[in-house]
Amino acid sequence: MISIKSEQELNQMRKAGAIVAQILSEMIEKVQPGISTAELDRFAEARCKDFKVLPAFKGYHGFPATVCISINDEVVHGIPSHKRILREGDIVGLDFGVSSDGWFGDSARTVGVGKISKEAQKLLEVTQESLQRGILQCREGNRVFDIGHAVQNYVEGFGYGVVREFVGHGIGRALHEEPQVPNYGPKGKGLVLKVGMVLAIEPMINAGGQEVKVLKDGWTAVTVDHSLSAHFEHTVAITPNGPEILTVI
């Protein structure tokens, strides 16, 4: 069942998205060598209280934290810890969402810690651009695989791997709704996109191969070949005028 949002409901989601974007931006400002991932998580949770919203991830299927924080070869779902200290040259993915009056917003960015390598910087730039290319496909009459095709076609041109095990998704009254939105696939196939759909578009791109595995903690996904991985995400509404990014300030 695909949820179609009214303009009033989209306004609720715009509010949630703006709060996500604000807290995520503030968190990124705190990313520096020497800070622990637990400190970043604690900051985000405190800001949720300030905004009177609920962290979307904490307790979701048992996830123990407010933010998924993934470093270097960690793809997604890294668990914050006082023992994980950011170091110069790391890249860190921050995946964060809130529930505001029962409506969800979800966004992610991967950023460098201090000065990073040219290889890492290129991966971040390409992954972020692939997100924009996927978003451009979020138009009435297009199909869901058009989004993934745009991402895949772009990043594979750089020799990067597109993660298959984790995909984007619908979002609204629930954090994860139908449809699933893969970051790969054949152009012109899949569900027809309609005005009022809201999708979380989130390329997860590896500098090496596409293969990932989940660690013993049951959450943290890492690249099998230990290559760097980047993750960018926006919540996007399909409107009569084209895609509208909701997770912006």
Backbone as numpy.savetxt, mean C-alpha at the origin, in Angstrom:
# Nx Ny Nz CAx CAy CAz Cx Cy Cz
-19.80 -9.86 -4.32 -20.65 -8.67 -4.32 -19.76 -7.43 -4.32
-19.86 -6.63 -5.36 -19.04 -5.42 -5.48 -19.82 -4.23 -4.92
-19.22 -3.51 -3.98 -19.86 -2.37 -3.35 -19.69 -1.11 -4.21
-20.81 -0.45 -4.51 -20.80 0.82 -5.23 -21.13 1.94 -4.23
-20.25 2.91 -4.14 -20.42 3.97 -3.14 -21.15 5.17 -3.73
-22.03 5.75 -2.91 -22.70 6.98 -3.29 -21.76 8.16 -3.07
-22.14 9.33 -3.53 -21.30 10.52 -3.33 -21.16 10.82 -1.83
-22.22 10.63 -1.08 -22.14 10.85 0.37 -21.16 9.87 1.01
-21.21 8.63 0.57 -20.28 7.63 1.11 -18.84 7.93 0.70
-18.66 8.40 -0.53 -17.32 8.79 -0.96 -16.78 9.94 -0.12
-17.66 10.85 0.30 -17.20 11.92 1.18 -16.68 11.37 2.49
-17.32 10.34 3.01 -16.84 9.69 4.23 -15.46 9.06 3.99
-15.30 8.46 2.82 -14.02 7.83 2.50 -12.94 8.87 2.22
-13.32 10.02 1.70 -12.34 11.11 1.52 -11.80 11.55 2.88
-12.68 11.61 3.86 -12.26 11.99 5.21 -11.28 10.97 5.77
-11.62 9.69 5.65 -10.73 8.64 6.14 -9.39 8.68 5.41
-9.45 8.85 4.09 -8.23 8.88 3.28 -7.32 10.04 3.64
-7.90 11.20 3.90 -7.10 12.37 4.26 -6.38 12.16 5.58
-7.05 11.50 6.52 -6.41 11.22 7.82 -5.27 10.23 7.64
-5.49 9.20 6.84 -4.41 8.25 6.54 -3.21 8.99 5.95
-3.46 9.85 4.97 -2.37 10.56 4.30 -1.63 11.47 5.27
-2.36 12.14 6.16 -1.74 13.05 7.12 -0.83 12.30 8.08
-1.34 11.22 8.67 -0.54 10.47 9.65 0.64 9.80 8.97
0.43 9.26 7.77 1.52 8.61 7.04 2.62 9.61 6.72
2.25 10.80 6.30 3.25 11.83 6.01 4.03 12.22 7.26
3.34 12.35 8.38 4.02 12.68 9.63 4.97 11.56 10.05
4.54 10.32 9.85 5.39 9.18 10.18 6.67 9.19 9.35
6.52 9.48 8.06 7.67 9.51 7.16 8.68 10.56 7.60
8.19 11.68 8.12 9.09 12.73 8.62 9.96 12.23 9.76
9.50 11.22 10.46 10.25 10.67 11.60 11.23 9.57 11.21
11.18 9.15 9.96 12.09 8.09 9.50 13.51 8.63 9.41
14.39 8.08 10.24 15.80 8.48 10.25 16.61 7.37 10.90
17.91 7.34 10.64 18.74 6.32 11.28 18.64 6.40 12.80
18.50 5.23 13.43 18.46 5.17 14.89 17.09 5.02 15.49
16.02 5.30 14.73 14.68 5.14 15.27 14.25 3.68 15.12
13.49 3.20 16.08 12.99 1.82 15.99 11.64 1.79 15.29
11.32 0.66 14.71 10.03 0.54 14.04 8.89 0.60 15.07
9.16 0.18 16.30 8.15 0.27 17.36 7.82 1.73 17.67
8.83 2.61 17.64 8.58 4.03 17.88 7.66 4.61 16.81
7.90 4.25 15.55 7.05 4.73 14.47 5.62 4.23 14.65
5.48 2.98 15.05 4.17 2.39 15.26 3.44 3.09 16.41
4.16 3.34 17.48 3.56 4.00 18.64 3.08 5.41 18.29
3.88 6.11 17.48 3.50 7.45 17.03 2.20 7.40 16.23
2.10 6.47 15.28 0.91 6.37 14.44 -0.33 6.05 15.28
-0.18 5.18 16.25 -1.32 4.82 17.09 -1.78 6.03 17.91
-0.83 6.81 18.42 -1.18 8.01 19.18 -1.92 9.03 18.30
-1.48 9.16 17.06 -2.14 10.11 16.15 -3.55 9.63 15.78
-3.75 8.32 15.72 -5.11 7.80 15.51 -6.03 8.26 16.63
-5.54 8.22 17.85 -6.34 8.68 18.99 -6.63 10.17 18.87
-5.62 10.94 18.43 -5.83 12.38 18.25 -6.95 12.67 17.26
-6.99 11.88 16.18 -8.00 12.08 15.13 -9.31 11.35 15.42
-9.32 10.60 16.54 -10.50 9.83 16.94 -10.91 8.83 15.86
-9.90 8.14 15.32 -10.13 7.06 14.36 -9.50 5.78 14.90
-9.87 4.67 14.32 -9.33 3.38 14.74 -8.25 2.92 13.76
-7.13 2.38 14.28 -6.15 1.77 13.38 -6.79 0.59 12.65
-6.66 0.56 11.34 -7.33 -0.48 10.55 -6.69 -1.85 10.72
-5.39 -1.87 10.99 -4.66 -3.14 10.96 -4.58 -3.82 12.32
-4.58 -3.03 13.40 -4.34 -3.62 14.73 -5.45 -4.59 15.09
-5.08 -5.84 15.31 -6.04 -6.89 15.62 -6.66 -7.55 14.41
-6.38 -7.02 13.20 -6.97 -7.59 11.98 -6.36 -8.96 11.73
-7.17 -10.00 11.83 -6.69 -11.39 11.74 -5.55 -11.64 12.73
-5.53 -10.86 13.82 -4.52 -11.05 14.84 -3.25 -10.25 14.67
-3.18 -9.34 13.66 -1.97 -8.54 13.50 -1.77 -7.69 14.74
-0.54 -7.67 15.30 -0.34 -7.08 16.63 -0.03 -5.60 16.67
-0.01 -4.90 15.53 0.46 -3.52 15.52 -0.44 -2.63 14.67
-0.15 -1.32 14.72 -0.93 -0.33 13.98 -0.45 -0.18 12.54
0.86 -0.33 12.32 1.47 -0.13 11.01 2.22 -1.39 10.60
2.13 -1.76 9.33 3.02 -2.79 8.78 4.29 -2.07 8.32
5.43 -2.45 8.92 6.68 -1.78 8.63 7.68 -2.82 8.12
8.05 -2.69 6.85 8.85 -3.71 6.17 10.15 -3.10 5.66
11.28 -3.73 6.00 12.60 -3.16 5.74 13.35 -3.99 4.69
13.89 -3.31 3.70 14.80 -3.90 2.70 14.18 -5.07 1.95
14.52 -6.32 2.30 13.99 -7.46 1.55 12.64 -7.93 2.07
12.09 -7.21 3.08 10.75 -7.51 3.55 9.75 -6.85 2.60
8.81 -7.63 2.11 7.88 -7.16 1.09 6.71 -6.41 1.73
6.01 -7.09 2.62 4.86 -6.51 3.32 4.71 -7.19 4.68
3.87 -6.57 5.52 3.39 -7.15 6.78 4.47 -7.32 7.85
5.54 -6.51 7.76 6.55 -6.54 8.81 5.97 -6.06 10.13
6.31 -6.74 11.22 5.80 -6.41 12.55 6.76 -5.45 13.25
6.30 -4.28 13.68 7.18 -3.34 14.39 7.75 -3.95 15.66
8.98 -3.52 15.99 9.67 -4.07 17.16 10.68 -3.06 17.68
10.87 -3.06 19.00 11.92 -2.21 19.59 13.30 -2.66 19.14
13.40 -3.90 18.69 14.70 -4.45 18.26 15.05 -4.10 16.82
14.06 -3.62 16.06 14.32 -3.28 14.66 14.65 -1.79 14.58
15.91 -1.50 14.42 16.40 -0.13 14.37 16.74 0.22 12.92
16.20 1.34 12.42 16.49 1.76 11.05 17.93 2.24 10.94
18.57 1.85 9.85 19.97 2.21 9.62 20.11 2.97 8.30
21.14 3.81 8.25 21.46 4.54 7.03 21.54 3.58 5.85
20.83 3.93 4.77 20.86 3.10 3.57 19.71 2.11 3.45
18.96 1.90 4.55 17.79 1.03 4.47 16.70 1.67 3.61
15.81 0.83 3.09 14.53 1.33 2.61 13.46 0.70 3.49
12.41 1.49 3.79 11.39 1.01 4.73 10.01 1.29 4.15
9.20 0.24 4.08 7.82 0.36 3.62 6.89 0.57 4.81
6.06 1.60 4.73 5.09 1.92 5.77 3.69 1.75 5.19
2.97 0.75 5.66 1.62 0.44 5.18 0.67 0.72 6.33
-0.32 1.61 6.10 -1.11 2.13 7.21 -2.54 2.41 6.76
-3.48 2.15 7.65 -4.88 2.43 7.35 -5.65 2.79 8.59
-6.80 3.43 8.41 -7.68 3.76 9.54 -9.12 3.44 9.18
-9.92 3.35 10.23 -11.36 3.30 10.10 -11.92 4.57 10.73
-12.62 5.37 9.92 -13.21 6.62 10.38 -14.72 6.55 10.21
-15.45 6.52 11.33 -16.91 6.38 11.28 -17.34 5.18 10.44
-16.54 4.11 10.54 -16.88 2.87 9.85 -16.43 2.78 8.40
-15.70 3.80 7.92 -15.19 3.79 6.55 -13.67 3.73 6.56
-13.11 2.94 5.66 -11.68 2.66 5.68 -10.90 3.44 4.62
-9.66 3.76 4.97 -8.67 4.27 4.04 -7.39 3.47 4.23
-6.61 3.31 3.17 -5.43 2.44 3.20 -4.39 2.99 2.23
-3.16 3.14 2.71 -2.11 3.69 1.84 -0.75 3.18 2.29
0.21 3.20 1.39 1.57 2.76 1.73 2.59 3.54 0.92
3.74 3.75 1.54 4.88 4.35 0.84 6.15 3.69 1.32
7.11 3.58 0.42 8.43 3.09 0.78 9.41 4.24 0.63
10.20 4.47 1.67 11.12 5.61 1.69 12.51 5.16 2.09
13.49 5.99 1.73 14.87 5.71 2.10 15.18 6.25 3.48
16.12 5.58 4.15 16.61 6.03 5.45 17.97 6.68 5.22
18.01 8.01 5.32 19.26 8.71 5.01 19.59 8.56 3.53
20.87 8.42 3.24 21.31 8.25 1.86 21.21 6.78 1.46
20.55 6.51 0.33 20.38 5.14 -0.12 21.11 4.94 -1.44
21.28 3.68 -1.82 22.00 3.35 -3.05 21.20 3.76 -4.28
21.90 3.90 -5.40 21.22 4.20 -6.67 20.26 3.08 -7.04
20.65 1.84 -6.74 19.77 0.69 -7.02 18.46 0.82 -6.25
18.56 1.16 -4.97 17.37 1.29 -4.14 16.51 2.46 -4.61
17.14 3.58 -4.93 16.40 4.75 -5.37 15.65 4.48 -6.66
16.27 3.75 -7.57 15.62 3.40 -8.84 14.40 2.52 -8.59
14.54 1.55 -7.68 13.40 0.68 -7.36 12.24 1.49 -6.81
12.52 2.44 -5.93 11.45 3.26 -5.36 10.76 4.08 -6.45
11.56 4.69 -7.32 10.99 5.54 -8.37 10.12 4.73 -9.34
10.62 3.57 -9.73 9.88 2.74 -10.69 8.59 2.22 -10.06
8.66 1.79 -8.81 7.46 1.26 -8.15 6.42 2.35 -7.97
6.84 3.54 -7.57 5.90 4.65 -7.42 5.26 5.03 -8.76
6.06 5.02 -9.81 5.51 5.33 -11.13 4.54 4.24 -11.58
4.83 2.98 -11.23 3.92 1.90 -11.61 2.57 2.06 -10.92
2.57 2.57 -9.69 1.31 2.86 -9.01 0.52 3.90 -9.79
1.17 4.95 -10.22 0.48 6.00 -10.98 -0.09 5.45 -12.28
0.66 4.57 -12.93 0.18 3.97 -14.18 -1.01 3.06 -13.95
-1.00 2.35 -12.82 -2.15 1.53 -12.47 -3.37 2.38 -12.17
-3.16 3.47 -11.43 -4.27 4.37 -11.09 -4.92 4.94 -12.34
-4.15 5.26 -13.34 -4.69 5.84 -14.57 -5.67 4.90 -15.28
-5.58 3.62 -14.98 -6.49 2.64 -15.59 -7.82 2.53 -14.84
-7.94 3.23 -13.71 -9.15 3.15 -12.89 -10.24 4.05 -13.47
-10.77 3.62 -14.59 -11.77 4.39 -15.31 -12.96 3.51 -15.67
-14.13 4.12 -15.68 -15.35 3.40 -16.04 -15.19 2.72 -17.40
-15.54 1.44 -17.44 -15.47 0.69 -18.69 -14.18 -0.10 -18.86
-13.11 0.30 -18.18 -11.90 -0.51 -18.18 -12.14 -1.78 -17.37
-11.17 -2.68 -17.41 -11.29 -3.93 -16.67 -10.20 -4.03 -15.62
-10.48 -4.85 -14.60 -9.59 -4.87 -13.44 -8.16 -5.28 -13.81
-8.00 -6.17 -14.80 -6.66 -6.59 -15.18 -5.91 -5.52 -15.98
-6.63 -4.51 -16.46 -5.94 -3.39 -17.11 -5.01 -2.69 -16.11
-5.42 -2.67 -14.84 -4.60 -2.04 -13.79 -3.31 -2.82 -13.62
-3.45 -4.12 -13.40 -2.27 -4.96 -13.21 -1.37 -5.01 -14.42
-1.97 -5.01 -15.61 -1.17 -5.05 -16.83 -0.31 -3.80 -16.93
-0.87 -2.64 -16.56 -0.10 -1.40 -16.63 1.08 -1.43 -15.68
0.87 -1.98 -14.49 1.95 -2.11 -13.51 3.01 -3.08 -14.01
2.58 -4.27 -14.39 3.50 -5.33 -14.80 4.31 -4.93 -16.03
3.63 -4.38 -17.01 4.29 -4.02 -18.26 5.40 -2.99 -18.02
5.17 -2.09 -17.06 6.16 -1.06 -16.77 7.34 -1.63 -15.99
7.08 -2.30 -14.88 8.19 -2.68 -13.99 9.04 -3.82 -14.56
8.41 -4.71 -15.32 9.20 -5.82 -15.88 10.16 -5.32 -16.94
9.91 -4.14 -17.51 10.85 -3.54 -18.43 12.18 -3.17 -17.78
12.18 -3.08 -16.44 13.40 -2.79 -15.69 14.02 -4.06 -15.10
13.43 -5.21 -15.42 13.95 -6.47 -14.90 13.47 -6.79 -13.49
12.47 -6.07 -13.01 11.97 -6.29 -11.65 10.90 -7.38 -11.63
10.68 -7.94 -10.44 9.69 -8.98 -10.26 8.42 -8.45 -9.61
7.26 -8.85 -10.13 5.97 -8.45 -9.58 5.48 -9.55 -8.64
5.25 -9.19 -7.38 4.78 -10.15 -6.39 3.38 -10.64 -6.77
3.19 -11.95 -6.72 1.90 -12.56 -7.07 1.04 -12.87 -5.84
1.69 -13.18 -4.72 0.96 -13.70 -3.55 0.08 -12.65 -2.87
0.39 -11.39 -3.05 -0.37 -10.32 -2.41 -0.85 -9.35 -3.49
-2.08 -8.88 -3.35 -2.69 -8.06 -4.40 -3.47 -6.90 -3.77
-3.89 -5.95 -4.61 -4.77 -4.89 -4.16 -6.19 -5.42 -3.99
-7.12 -4.50 -3.65 -8.44 -4.97 -3.24 -9.45 -3.83 -3.23
-10.71 -4.20 -3.24 -11.75 -3.23 -2.97 -11.69 -2.80 -1.51
-12.28 -1.65 -1.21 -12.23 -1.12 0.16 -13.45 -0.21 0.36
-13.92 -0.13 1.59 -15.08 0.70 1.90 -15.48 0.53 3.34
-16.61 -0.14 3.57 -17.04 -0.46 4.93 -16.16 -1.53 5.56
-15.46 -2.27 4.74 -14.49 -3.26 5.20 -13.12 -2.90 4.62
-12.07 -3.31 5.33 -10.72 -3.03 4.86 -10.44 -3.74 3.54
-10.89 -4.98 3.45 -10.71 -5.75 2.21 -12.07 -6.17 1.68
-12.42 -5.65 0.52 -13.65 -6.01 -0.17 -13.30 -6.57 -1.55
-14.30 -7.13 -2.21 -14.13 -7.51 -3.61 -14.11 -6.25 -4.47
-13.40 -6.24 -5.59 -12.66 -7.36 -6.16 -11.19 -7.36 -5.72
-10.51 -8.47 -5.93 -9.06 -8.47 -5.83 -8.49 -7.73 -7.04
-7.37 -7.03 -6.81 -6.75 -6.24 -7.87 -5.29 -6.64 -8.02
-4.99 -7.65 -8.84 -3.60 -8.09 -9.01 -2.75 -7.01 -9.68
-1.45 -7.10 -9.47 -0.50 -6.18 -10.09 0.11 -6.79 -11.36
-0.63 -7.69 -11.96 -0.19 -8.38 -13.17 -1.45 -8.85 -13.89
-1.29 -9.30 -15.11 -2.43 -9.89 -15.80 -2.61 -9.40 -17.22
-3.53 -10.02 -17.96 -3.76 -9.69 -19.36 -4.67 -8.47 -19.53
-4.25 -7.56 -20.34 -5.05 -6.36 -20.63 -6.40 -6.77 -21.22
-7.45 -6.06 -20.81 -8.78 -6.30 -21.37 -9.54 -7.45 -20.75
-9.04 -8.00 -19.64 -9.71 -9.12 -18.99 -10.15 -8.73 -17.59
-11.08 -9.51 -17.05 -11.51 -9.32 -15.68 -12.75 -8.45 -15.56
-13.12 -8.17 -14.33 -14.31 -7.41 -14.00 -14.31 -6.03 -14.65
-15.46 -5.61 -15.16 -15.61 -4.27 -15.72 -15.71 -3.27 -14.57
-14.91 -2.19 -14.66 -14.91 -1.17 -13.62 -16.08 -0.22 -13.80
-16.70 0.17 -12.67 -17.88 1.04 -12.71 -17.69 2.23 -11.77
-18.35 3.32 -12.09 -18.35 4.50 -11.23 -18.88 4.11 -9.85
-18.21 4.57 -8.82 -18.60 4.26 -7.44 -17.80 3.15 -6.81
-17.04 2.41 -7.61 -16.11 1.43 -7.02 -14.95 2.18 -6.38
-14.45 1.63 -5.28 -13.25 2.16 -4.64 -12.26 1.02 -4.46
-11.04 1.24 -4.94 -10.02 0.19 -4.97 -8.75 0.66 -4.27
-8.12 -0.26 -3.57 -6.78 -0.02 -3.04 -5.79 -0.61 -4.04
-5.07 0.27 -4.73 -4.09 -0.15 -5.73 -2.74 -0.17 -5.05
-2.02 -1.31 -5.09 -0.78 -1.40 -4.30 0.28 -2.32 -4.92
1.05 -1.78 -5.86 2.15 -2.57 -6.40 3.17 -2.96 -5.32
3.56 -4.22 -5.31 4.66 -4.74 -4.48 5.69 -5.30 -5.44
6.83 -4.63 -5.55 7.78 -4.90 -6.62 9.15 -5.24 -6.04
9.73 -6.32 -6.54 11.04 -6.78 -6.08 12.12 -6.41 -7.09
13.29 -6.03 -6.57 14.41 -5.72 -7.46 14.92 -6.97 -8.16
14.65 -8.14 -7.57 15.06 -9.41 -8.17 13.86 -10.20 -8.64
13.82 -11.48 -8.24 12.72 -12.35 -8.66 11.42 -12.05 -7.94
10.33 -12.61 -8.47 9.01 -12.35 -7.92 8.68 -13.19 -6.69
9.48 -14.22 -6.40 9.13 -15.18 -5.37 9.29 -14.58 -3.97
8.31 -14.88 -3.11 8.36 -14.44 -1.71 8.04 -15.62 -0.79
8.37 -15.47 0.48 8.00 -16.46 1.48 7.64 -15.72 2.77
6.82 -16.36 3.60 6.41 -15.77 4.87 7.26 -16.37 6.00
7.78 -15.51 6.86 8.65 -15.96 7.95 7.84 -16.67 9.04
8.57 -17.20 10.03 7.94 -17.99 11.08 6.98 -17.20 11.95
7.08 -15.86 11.91 6.13 -15.06 12.70 4.73 -15.10 12.12
4.59 -15.69 10.92 3.28 -15.85 10.30 2.79 -14.62 9.56
3.59 -13.56 9.54 3.19 -12.30 8.91 4.19 -11.78 7.89
5.43 -11.62 8.32 6.41 -10.91 7.49 6.74 -11.70 6.23
6.46 -11.08 5.07 6.80 -11.69 3.78 8.12 -11.09 3.29
9.03 -11.95 2.84 10.33 -11.50 2.36 10.60 -12.07 0.97
11.52 -11.44 0.24 11.91 -11.97 -1.05 12.77 -13.21 -0.85
12.53 -14.22 -1.65 13.27 -15.47 -1.52 14.75 -15.26 -1.84
15.04 -14.38 -2.80 16.44 -14.15 -3.20 17.10 -13.00 -2.43
16.40 -12.49 -1.41 16.91 -11.42 -0.54 17.11 -10.09 -1.28
16.49 -9.95 -2.44 16.54 -8.67 -3.14 15.65 -7.65 -2.44
15.91 -6.38 -2.69 15.08 -5.31 -2.11 13.66 -5.37 -2.66
12.72 -4.88 -1.85 11.32 -4.83 -2.29 10.72 -3.49 -1.91
9.84 -2.96 -2.77 9.17 -1.69 -2.52 7.66 -1.85 -2.65
6.93 -1.00 -1.93 5.47 -1.10 -1.85 4.89 0.31 -1.79
4.03 0.63 -2.74 3.31 1.90 -2.74 1.82 1.61 -2.91
0.98 2.42 -2.25 -0.47 2.14 -2.29 -1.27 3.43 -2.12
-2.38 3.52 -2.87 -3.37 4.55 -2.66 -4.77 3.93 -2.71
-5.70 4.56 -1.99 -7.11 4.24 -2.11 -7.69 5.15 -3.21
-8.33 4.54 -4.21 -8.73 5.27 -5.42 -10.21 5.02 -5.73
-10.94 6.10 -5.95 -12.35 6.00 -6.35 -12.46 6.16 -7.86
-13.37 5.38 -8.45 -13.68 5.52 -9.88 -14.87 6.47 -9.98
-14.63 7.62 -10.62 -15.65 8.67 -10.73 -15.99 8.91 -12.20
-17.05 9.66 -12.48 -17.36 9.97 -13.88 -16.24 10.74 -14.58
-15.39 11.39 -13.80 -14.28 12.16 -14.37 -12.94 11.43 -14.33
-12.99 10.13 -14.02 -11.77 9.35 -13.97 -11.39 9.02 -12.53
-10.15 8.55 -12.33 -9.74 8.13 -10.98 -9.55 9.32 -10.04
-9.95 9.13 -8.79 -9.71 10.13 -7.74 -8.98 9.46 -6.59
-7.78 9.92 -6.29 -7.01 9.39 -5.17 -7.59 9.95 -3.88
-8.02 9.07 -2.98 -8.65 9.51 -1.73 -7.64 9.67 -0.60
-6.53 8.98 -0.69 -5.52 9.03 0.39 -4.53 10.15 0.13
-5.05 11.37 0.09 -4.24 12.57 -0.06 -4.73 13.61 0.94
-3.85 14.51 1.30 -4.19 15.55 2.26 -4.94 16.68 1.54
